[in-house]
Amino acid sequence: MIPRRDLSGRVALVTGGASGIGLASARRLKAGGARVAIADADARRLSALRRSFGAADLYPVDVADAAAARDTVADLLRRRGHVDVLVLAAGICRDGVLWKMSDEAWERVIAVDLSGAAHYLRAAASALRVSRAGRVVIISSINGRRGKFGQANYAAAKAGLLGLARSAARELAASGVTVNIVEPGFTDTPMTAGLSAKVRRRALAETPLGRAARPEDIAEAVAFLAGPGAAHITGQALAVDGGQALGA
């Protein structure tokens, strides 16, 4: 099935777009007609995308760097003239129970997963307001609502994204900009590939639909919220989890 090209003429920036949910979202937006730029710390994976996305639209940056966020948005505006869609998908894990978690593990996850999203949202806000129909989609997690053993840093960062999104939704609404969250459950991505068989079985047992999400499942929700059909939806969180959070 060929996706509707309902994003034609739109310029989108996807953070964490070199793999997993970010990459699936970037591909889905591109298939919908958008011109897509990607910001990601993984230069090797970015390099592999040069042919499909174009070298000029690939930014090898650490999303935790606020100055780099401003520079990335400024460069994209200089070259493309506008930014209409912002997908904030960058995220990492540094798991451990609280009494064993290092300062670095706590601070790095907050810096990437929460502050990184805020940096790009702040940097792009003025351009999104000019668009008058800007779309922001933030990738969070069901664990931001329910918590997760060994993931206090990750869950705290993801919970913070909800407050960020709802505050931004209020602040940007007068300019026609919507801000929404997608909350994946257990999803087959490079981040989850290293999990033990026991952890995977437990996650699947929690999921009424009986399978892990594919990144493309999440990308479809992203594309909807980034498109014209979601023009009157803002400040909302959509779980795409196969029902996993129902038992939380």
Protein Blocks (a to p, Z undefined) as FASTA:
>chain_A
ZZdffkgoiacddehilgcjllmmmmmmmmnopacddddfblmlmmmmmmmnopklpccd
dfklmklmmmmmmmmmmmnopafbdcdfbdcddeddfklpcfklmmmmmmmmmmmmmmmm
mmmmmmmmmnopaccdddddfklmnopehilmmmmmmmmmmmmmmmmmmmmmmnopacdd
ddddddddfklmmpcfklmmmmmmmpmnopacdfklmmmmmmmmmmmklmmgghiacdde
ehmmmmZZ
